[in-house]
Amino acid sequence: MEARGDDEVSAGQHIQTSNVNAGLSESRDDRSNENTDVDEDGFSKHSTTLTNKQRGNEVTVRPATLDSLSIHQLAAQGEVSQVAAHLSKDSSLLSKQDERGFTPLMWAAAYGEKAMVDFLLEKGADPKTIARERESALTLASSGGYVDIVESLLRHGVDINTYDWNGGTPLLYAVRGNHIKCVEALLAKGADMTIESDSGYSPMALAVALGHKKIQKVLEDHILKLYKPTPT
């Protein structure tokens, strides 16, 4: 299975999506004096996690068989043939949402399963689906640093500036995770750098608060490119 982000992201890691923590959920006053209190694990105490147990990877005396896993878990593990078998029996599973509103495509995007993402999109999965707290496949892929999936989703016409429950956009999540390639890909496709989280953090402000200097440079270069005078 493919499970590589553009930084050190592992497939077994908890996926923090609606959880881009203090960087997006603390108040403007709280961040006025101290930038170092921005937690790099997420935006707030509220988190949306996809765990190994949920994926069916929990080590037990009797390991789960593929037949016992849901289509969401199979998608997260990149089991294309198993997912295909499920869909051949019930095509409605393609758009089935779990208790959080996550589709199989969203699970695959969250865990960097590019082959699965491509398969589901080819089968007609809707990449624009929004979960209960406004998470999207693009948000999940950006949060995990999976630039190949980000680029694939963007080619399918998703909203590049979609926001979740606390105002987190794909660009903000990519900045938070220090995922340079994702930031570059999103900016290249027109991601809005002026959108702020509910707490008032812009992508640049968040990069500064977290000390992500390479991300700052990417953002600065993009601004200069946007506003560079056209030669006459």
Steps between C-alpha positions, in 0.01 A plus 500: 500500500615854434506711810749779457450870552747765393626506858542231762138381516422135566189303414451386858506854633180655631354736242427838654261692278253714688780523748740751359508630861590818668632629171143533377281501808657730756384858513687796355567629852646166609759511223585869521803457727612140464540306178664200663175371652381376163478121526630325189269200546181674392291813509294432814414256774225362280644238269389274221721194496508187292675243714661164434212335682248666269702388200490140622872494577470448874720213611288240678519130577287442193592756234216638291467348156437711195151356480417653838605855412267773383545660160636808679768295676587319179534834321732626775716190457516528121329166435383583148390148405296463819333836452425412139335178615280691746400752235412226253243377751375841613597809300341730759797430729704733281338802663420346839583731789601371842389646832721805442388544144825363357479316167737224384673763284559719804653211693729418208603865471568521874739206488682585180363210297547650155409186304179471699417866451548464126289184491213657694506815287495287187195320638324832547561587864410862570815686613290799605318319782516684833494311830306591814752759617574617147808284450576422136725257316720794403526617861600150612758455227646846567518431871689177436738651247396277210576732210424244228149458638458876543588550134265221390209645695566847363483359148151377588373849573478501879465830684859599578388741772253271677498557875413280798325566830766742629587668174789273409570489125718245317774765477488568873524127575792460261676793668431358845650166402804665340414323175692716254407315181131512589523871571668554163240289318210683662649843430568403138131423456386826655448432870401822676775617737277761660246261654535485877390237747228591748773602744654740251798303375591546134735248338792741543417575863472129576834425332665773705337380824618144441848602385465335160758715325504310169123532478532872572745530210262318266217730601715812468623396155142438392395846616788660312407305188137612525585866540809523283455787251448390143787616275395761245 
